[in-house]
Amino acid sequence: MAEQKTSYPKEKIKILLLENISDTAVKQFRQYGYSQIEKKNKALSEVELLKEIQDVHILGIRSKTKITDKVLSQARKLQAIGCFCIGVNQVDLKSATKHGVAVFNAPYSNTRSVAELVIGAAIMLIRRIPDKNKAAHEGIWLKDATGSYELRGKTLGIIGYGNIGSQVSVLAEAMGMKVLFYDVVSKLPLGNAVSARSLNELLRNADIITLHVPQTEHTKTLLNKNNLKLVKKGALIINFARGEVIDLDALRRFILDGHIGGAAIDVFPWEPEKNGDPFKTPLQGLPNVLLTPHIGGSTEEAQRNIGEDVSVKLLNYLEKGNSFGSHTIPELSLPSLEGSHRILHIHKNVPGVLSEINSRLSEHNINILGQYLKTNEEIGYVVLDVDKTISQRAKQLLQAVKHTIKVRILY
């Protein structure tokens, strides 16, 4: 990405990065001339954000910081939010759209990290390592092959065959496993994986079940007391997806009665705000249960990849107006036009706005050298390249257009 000169001085653009975002992101911004970067190692509460956000142009967060409508209403200078993680459910996307704030994330950057740990957890559980590890720490020697198996030849049931689920599928086959997957959307199998006709079919046939679904109304307690009883006796459950997709009380009961042979859980319905805080789950103290503190994607490689991926998206939007990958602003990816100034116009998606934009500029003899438009259900996004000598006048005219949300001269 070639360095651009923005019309707003780079040294005045304030970038706030929270939750110990990788220094890779800081280096990226500094490389492109941005110097006013503040990095905090913790999440901020809504009250704290309301104090911090007023002069911020770019905000970087991970999964703990919640961006509410109240925060976005106060963030008058905010151009974009970078979620340096997989999901964006911590941001009120409807409000961000309403306020013309672009929201980006890194949906693929930690895929390998999660997939590797899922396979590692499967090996630990099928060999009953959690119990043997606990006994060894307590000074008890449990050298026993009973109930300990190989992965080879077993059937892995993958619920959710997206980026992570399909990567798990590839690794599982390399380990000699059979793969059965279920997804609500038709997906092309990788390798020799087979698509199950229903969730219940998968539950009945899998030796190990791993979940890789988003958190929605439809996936809440996707595994519950009614369908957990369908799984094979001794089957293992792995959840590195979202905390609410399994009824943990029901899972506890099925583990205690011996119907389910063990579980590896990395995500929980409630999680502490910071390291060292107390933590409780119904699964604590159960046999052959591996509990980890939401670290599925927490590797040095993943954090570097996420830092680079999201910061590049933010820089492309900040310097070129490219919104590719945004969850709120309609996606536009466009080339720079030499000899022009670029203006970004975000407006409510109602009939007549583009016509008014063109009419106002035409009435004042402002020549449009290039124009790009894309809309979603809520807003429209117009990128205009105009003659350098009259860009300030063009901005004033565009600000007066009805239903305008935000106007910015890019360069």
N, C-alpha and C positions, 0 to 999 in steps of 0.2 A: 504494500500500500504506500504510494508516494506521499510525501509530506505535503499537506495543504496549509495555506495561510487562511485562517478563519477571520471573519470580519470582527468578531469579538476577541480581544486579546487573550491568548492562551493562558497568560499568567494570572488572569482574573477569573478563569473558569475553575470553580471549586469542586473537587472530587472527594467524596467521603466514602471510605471503604470500612465496613464493619466485619466483625466475627473472624478476625485473623485471616483474611483473604490472602492467598499466596502472593509473595513478593514478585512473582512473574507478572502480575497485573500492574503493580507499581512501576516496574521496569518498562513495560509497554507504554504506559502513559508518559513517563519521563522521556522515553526515546522520541516521542512525537511532540515534545516541547511543553508538556503540561507540568507545572511545578507546584501548584497549590493542591497537594494531595495529603489528606489526613487519614491515617489508618488506625483503627481501634481493634483491640483483640476480643471485644465482647459484643454481644447483641445489645440493642437499645430498646427500652420500653417505649410505649406510645408517648408518654409524657416527655421522656428524654429526646425523642425524635422531633417532637413539636418545637423544641428549643433549638435543635441542630439544623433542621431541614430548610429553613427559610432562605438561606443564601446558597444552597447546594444546587449545582447543575447536573452532576452525575452521582448516583448513589449505588454503591455495591454492597450486597448483603449475601448471606447464605440462608439456611433454613429457619433459624430461630427468630430473626427480626420480622415482625408483622407490620406490613404497610397497609394501613387502613384508609378509609375515605377521609377521615379527619386529618390524617397526616398529609395526604395528597392535596387536600384543599388548602393546606398551609404552605405547600411547597411551590411557591409561585415561579421560581426560576428553574425548577427541575425539568430536565430534558429527557432523561432516560434512567432506568433502573436496571442494573445488571444483577441477576440472581446467579451467583457463582456456585451452582449446584444443579441437580437434575430437574427438580420441580419448580413451579411458580405459584403453588397454592397458598404461599405466605403473603402474596400480594393481592389486594382487591383489584382484580383485572378490569372489572366493569368501571370502577372509579378511575383507574389509570387511563383507560380508553377515553372516558368523559373529559379528562383533563389534558389529553393529548400527550401523555407520557409513554414513551416506548419502553417495553419490558422485554429483556433478553435473558436467556439461560443457556446452559450447556447440557443438552439432553443426552449426549453420547460420550462425554469425556471420561466418565469413570466406569464405563461398561465392563471393561476387562477386569478392573479391580473387584467389582461385585461378583462377576462370574467366577473368578478364581476362588474367592472365599466361599461361594456356594459349594463348589466341588470339594474344597477343603473341609467344610462343615459336614458334607455327606460322608466323607471318609471317616472323620472323627466319630460320627454317630453310629455308623454301621459297624465300627470296631469297638463301640462302647468306651471310647477314650475318656469322656468326661468322668465316668465312674472310676476308671482305673487311675486317672490323674488325681482325683480327690483322695482315693485310698492311699496312693503313694505319698501325698503330702501329709497324710495323717499317720504315716509309718506303717501302713498295711500293705502286704505284698499280695497282689491279685493276678498272678500269671495263669490265665485261663482262656481257652479258645471258645468256650461255650457262649453262644449268642453273638459271636464275632464273625463277620463275613467280608468278602471282597465286593467291590462295586461291579466288577466285571460280570456281565450276564444279567444284572438287575435292571429293572425298568424304572427310569426316571420320568415322573409326570410333571410337566411344566405348565403351570397355569399362567397364561399371558406370554405370547410368543413374539414380543417386541424386540427391541435392541438388546436388552440384557438376556431375556429368555432364550432368544435364538443363539446368543453367544454361549450360554450355558449348555445348550443343545450340542453345539460343536465340540466343546470340551468333554462333555459326557460321552459322546460317541468315541472320542479318542481314548477314553478310559475303558472302552469295551461295553458300554451300557446300551440298552435299548431306550429309545426316547419316544414318549407319547406326550403330545401337547394339546392344550385346549385354549382357544382364543375366540372372543365374540366376533372378531373380524376374520374373514378368510385369509389365511397366510400361506405362502409357498414354503413347504418344508425344506430344511437344509439337510444334506446328507440323507440318512435313512429314517429320519424322524417321521412319525405317523400322527396325523391329526385325529384327535378323539371326536366322536360325534356329539358328546355332551360332557359336562363337568362330572356328572355321576359316573360315566364310563371311565374317565381318567382316575377318579378316586378308587374305583373298584380294582383297577389293574396295576396301579403303580406301587412299587416297593418304597420309593422315596418321592415325596411331593414337594415341589418348590414353587413359591408364588412370586410373580413379577408383574403385578397389575397396579394401576394408579389408584388413588383414593377418590372414590366417587360414591354417590348414593347407592349405586348398584353393586359396588364391591365391599361395602361395609358389612362386616361379619360374613364374608363370602363363605368361609368355612365356619360351621356352627354345630350345635348339638344334633341337628337333624341330618347333616350329611357327613359329619366326622365318623358316624357309626357305620358308614358305607365302606370306609377304607379297609384294606387288608389288615388282618391282625399282625401287629408288630411293625407296621409301616412307619416311616419317619416323616416328619413335617419340617420344612425349612421356610422361614419368612424373612426376606431381605427387601421387601417391597414397602408397604405402609402399615402403620401400627394397628389400624382398625379393621384390617381385612380378615382377622381371625378372632373368634370369641375365645379369649384366653382362659376364662373360667371353664368353658366346655372342654378345651384342650387339656386343662389340668385334670379334669375328671377322667378323661379317656386315657391319659398317661398313667394315672394312679391305679386304674383297674386293669392295666396291662394290655389294653386294646391297641394303643399307639405306643410304639417302641422307643420314642424319644423325639426331641425337637431342637432345632437351632433357630433362635429368634434374635433378630438384630434391631427391630423396630417395635415401638410400643404405643398404645393409645395415648399415654401420658409419658413425657420424658422430661427430666430435669433441665433447668435453664443453663446450668454451667457445671463444669467438672467439680466433683466433691460434694455436690448436693445429694441428699438422701434419695433413694430410688426403691420402689416396690413394684412387684409384679406377682400374680398368682403362681407363676412358674418357678419361683425361687425354691431351692431345696429339693427339687424333683430329680429322680434318677434319669441318667442319660439325657440331660438337658443342657444345652450350650447357650448361654446368654451373653450377648455382646452389646456395647453401648452405641448403636447406630453408626457403625464404622465400616459398613459394606463398601463404600467408595472412598474411604479415608486412607489413601496411600500417597506418598510423595509424588508419584507419577501422575496420579489422577488430579491432585491439586494443581500441579503445574499445567496440565492440559486444560483444566477448567479455567485457570487464571488467564491463560493465553486465549482460549476460545472466546470467553465473554468479553474480555478487554478489546479484542479485535473487532467484535460486533459493535461495541460501544463507540470505538474510534471511527469505524466506517459510518456510523449514524451521525456522529458529532462532526466529522470532517467532510463527508460526501453526501449525507442525507440518505444513505442506503439503509433500508429498514429490514433487510432480509434476516429472518429468524425472530422478528418481533411478534409478541403475542397480542399486542394492542394496536399498533400502527400497521395499516395495510402494507404488505411487502412490496418494496420497490428496490431494484438493484440497477443502477444506471451509471453510465460513463460520465466523466467530467467533460465540459465543453469549453475549449480554449477561448479566451477573449470575452468571457461573460461573468456575471455575478449570479450566484444561485440563491434562490429564496424558497424556503419551505413554508407551506401553508396547510394547516390542519384545521378542518371544519366539520361541523355536524353533517351527516350524510342526508341532506335534503335536496329536492330538485331545485335547480337554478343557480347553485353556487358557482359552478364552473363558468356558466354563461355570464354571471355578474363579474367574475374575475377578469374574463377576457374583455368585457365591455368597458370596465373601468380603465384598464390599461390602454385599450384602443382609443378611448376618448382623449387620453393624454399623450397620444402618439408614442407610447412605449412599445417597442418592438420585442416580441417574445421570440427568443432564438431557439428555445427548446422547452417542451412542456411534457410532464409525465403525470398521470393520475391513476390512483387506485383507491377503491373503497372497500369497507366491510359493512356490516349491518349498522354500525353506530357512527362511524366517521369516514371522512374522505381525506386523502393525503395527496397534495399537489406539489410537485417540484417544478419550479420555473427558472429557466436560464434567461436573463435579460441583459441588455446593454449595460456596461459598467457605469456609465456616466449618470444613469438615472435610477439606480437600484434603490437608493434611499426613498425617493419619491414613490417608486413602485411599492415599497414596503408599507408606506403610509396609506396608500390606496387599498392595499390588500387587508390591512388592519380594519378598515372601515366596511369591508364586505360583511353582509349579514351572516350569522351563524359561524363566524370565525372563532376558533378556539385558541390557536397559537400561530404566530408568524415569526420566522427567524431568517435573517440574512446569514447564509452559510459562509460564503466567501465572495 
